[in-house]
Amino acid sequence: TRDDYSQNIPSWSHDGRWIYFASDHGMGLQAWRIGADGAHEQQLTHDGSQAYARESANGQDLLYQSGRGDSALLALPLAGGTARQLVACVKWSRFAVTGSRVYYVPCTADASNPEVRVLDTGSKTDVVFARIDRLPNTHGLAVSPDGNTVYFTRRSRESADLMLIEGFK
């Protein structure tokens, strides 16, 4: 990017052609994308969404939260159209996408023993995937392509550790 605004929290498109990022051009954080060659910068959201957005595995939708903080998880069709709600409320930036599945921590999660849920966007099933021993003081989740391993960062005042939940099918 080459303008005077801050761009941050990048992620690649599934095909490597786009880089998604957050930027504030004086109207709140919005999701943007730019071609991997630095051309064709586009603003994707216009509702003051927060910074953390990810492309669906099939490249058809951009998943993002409707506000900064705990809020609804939305899917915006990249070909154009209106965003639709996938989950009523997700802990801020605690979601990941792989295949047709969305892994997330719901807003109702108990901080001492929160669940990670998995929503299959095809079948619309939504089940508990795992529980973690305390809600991480961090943002984001990462899921392996096969959906069997979830990574997250657990921070304390002194350090941060990369944690994983593995072996689920």
Salt bridges, closest charged atoms under 4 A:
ASP3 OD2 - HIS25 NE2 3.15
ASP15 OD2 - ARG17 NH1 3.84
GLU55 OE1 - HIS14 ND1 2.69
ASP61 OD2 - ARG84 NH2 3.17
ASP70 OD2 - LYS91 NZ 3.33
GLU115 OE2 - ARG117 NH1 3.10
GLU115 OE1 - ARG131 NH2 3.26
ASP120 OD2 - ARG101 NE 3.91
ASP126 OD1 - ARG117 NE 2.90
ASP133 OD1 - ARG154 NH2 2.54
